[in-house]
Amino acid sequence: MAAPMAVEVLQSINTFLTSGRHREALAVLKGLRNGAVYGVKIRAPHALVMTFLFGRGSWRQQILSILRATYTHSKNLASFVFLYKSLLAIMRWAEGKAHNLHPLVAGFIGGYLIFGSNNNVNSQINMYLLSRVLFGFARLAVKTGAINPPKRDPFPVFAAVVWAVVMWQFSNHREVLQPSLQKSMTYLYRDSDIWHGLKDFLWHNKL
């Protein structure tokens, strides 16, 4: 008796989800779900590696640090997707149609409210997006004809400029760099200058 009833309930739910009714509201909820899952997938491995490479404190403190960073990333991404898609739906309803400026407005509001808090997780996410946005603008300029397509691949010059600038900043103004980048570069370029014997030359970074 219970099994057929459970099958009937599942069929009813499936029919509701695929009927097309309330599709925008359901898309908002699915976006919330996907944001939370994606945040965990992205942040958990990154936090695990960074914490165990450069973190300090006991194992318990390091695990709590990983969980906090993962929770913050997942929560913020899920909240942004939920708010962004909700704002798009509201603007479409208010104007009677979608407009190409709606994503700009919804993204601005969501970015200010969700990713405007200045913490390590938001800082990393925003800087990650900034590099992609700048690349996107360069490609958009070529696509729209604002600039001519380069005759040679500009990527080697781009890489040279980026690495030249970051190494100059690290050597002369390290404090202006993002904290996790400072730690990574200190490990690579400063700690490799220091050792006292075989133990901290091969097995340990520092005694």
Beta strands, then each sheet from edge to edge (+ up, - down):
end
